Amino acid sequence: MGDITKTVSKLKSKFKSSDPFFIANKLNIITIHEDLGNTLGYYSKHFRTKFIHINGKVSEKCGYFVCAHELGHALLHNESNTPFLKRNTFFSTEKIELEANFSAMHLLFSSVQKGITYCEFKEYGIP
């Protein structure tokens, strides 16, 4: 997870921000709010254009975490299609999802090295 910490720290330093929407915009990743049913969000790439899809029904704060999580996929797994893998293969996406969560937490929470509390995490409305 050290590489993830370095990647996220470099982004925060480069853009002087921990706002996932701002960083995605600077990286030319298009964010779209749309009705996704029970899905919080997902990352996709069509040709060379990257997209972060966020469920328009989630709270603003939850949307920040979803955006940060999907930004993690864009940075760490930009060629992976986890919805496809889950639907059509026996490939476990658990490691990919854990890495995206770790990158999101490192981006949004300044105290990740010390540990965050369950309450801090739940503030973002993540089920």
C-alpha positions in Angstrom: 0.0 0.0 0.0 3.1 2.2 0.2 3.0 2.9 -3.5 -0.6 4.0 -3.2 0.3 6.4 -0.4 3.1 7.9 -2.6 0.8 8.2 -5.6 -1.9 10.0 -3.7 0.6 12.2 -1.8 2.1 13.3 -5.1 -1.3 14.2 -6.4 -2.2 16.2 -3.3 1.1 18.0 -3.5 0.9 18.7 -7.3 -2.6 20.0 -7.2 -2.5 21.4 -3.7 -5.9 19.9 -3.0 -7.5 16.8 -1.7 -10.8 17.4 -3.6 -11.3 14.4 -5.8 -13.6 16.4 -8.2 -10.9 19.1 -8.7 -8.1 16.5 -9.2 -10.3 14.5 -11.6 -10.9 17.6 -13.6 -7.2 18.5 -13.7 -6.5 15.0 -14.9 -9.1 15.4 -17.7 -11.4 12.7 -16.1 -15.0 13.5 -16.7 -17.3 13.1 -13.7 -21.0 12.3 -14.4 -23.8 12.3 -11.9 -26.6 10.0 -13.0 -29.2 7.5 -11.7 -27.3 4.3 -11.1 -30.0 2.5 -9.0 -28.2 0.8 -6.1 -24.7 1.3 -7.4 -22.8 4.2 -5.8 -20.5 4.7 -8.7 -18.1 3.2 -11.2 -15.1 4.1 -13.3 -15.0 3.6 -17.1 -12.7 4.3 -20.0 -13.8 4.6 -23.6 -11.0 4.9 -26.0 -8.7 7.4 -24.2 -11.4 9.2 -22.3 -11.8 8.4 -18.6 -15.1 8.8 -16.8 -16.2 8.7 -13.2 -19.9 7.9 -12.8 -21.5 8.9 -9.5 -25.0 8.0 -8.4 -26.9 11.3 -8.4 -29.0 10.1 -5.5 -26.1 10.0 -2.9 -25.4 12.8 -0.5 -22.8 15.4 -1.5 -20.4 14.1 1.1 -20.9 10.5 0.0 -20.4 11.7 -3.6 -16.9 12.9 -2.5 -16.0 9.5 -1.2 -17.4 7.8 -4.3 -15.4 10.2 -6.6 -12.2 9.6 -4.5 -12.7 5.8 -4.7 -13.3 5.9 -8.5 -10.4 8.2 -8.9 -8.3 5.5 -7.2 -9.5 3.1 -9.9 -8.6 5.6 -12.6 -5.1 6.0 -11.2 -4.3 2.5 -10.1 -6.4 0.2 -12.3 -7.2 2.3 -15.4 -7.5 -0.7 -17.7 -9.6 -2.8 -15.4 -13.4 -3.0 -15.8 -14.6 -4.3 -12.5 -18.3 -4.4 -13.4 -17.4 -6.6 -16.3 -15.1 -8.8 -14.2 -17.8 -9.2 -11.5 -20.5 -10.1 -14.0 -18.6 -12.3 -16.5 -15.6 -13.9 -14.8 -14.6 -15.6 -11.6 -11.9 -13.1 -11.0 -11.9 -11.7 -7.5 -12.0 -7.9 -7.5 -11.6 -7.6 -3.7 -7.9 -6.5 -3.9 -8.8 -3.8 -6.5 -11.7 -2.5 -4.4 -9.5 -2.4 -1.2 -6.8 -0.5 -3.1 -9.4 2.0 -4.4 -10.8 2.4 -0.9 -7.3 2.9 0.6 -6.5 5.6 -2.0 -9.8 7.4 -1.3 -9.2 7.3 2.5 -5.7 8.6 2.0 -6.9 11.4 -0.2 -9.8 12.5 2.0 -8.6 11.9 5.5 -5.4 13.5 6.7 -5.0 11.1 9.6 -5.0 7.9 7.6 -1.5 7.1 8.9 -2.7 7.3 12.5 -6.0 5.6 11.7 -9.4 6.9 11.2 -12.4 6.2 13.4 -15.5 4.4 12.2 -17.5 7.7 12.8 -15.2 9.7 10.6 -15.7 7.1 7.8 -19.5 7.0 8.3 -19.6 10.9 8.0 -19.3 10.3 4.3 -22.5 8.3 4.3 -20.9 5.1 3.0 -23.2 2.1 3.7 
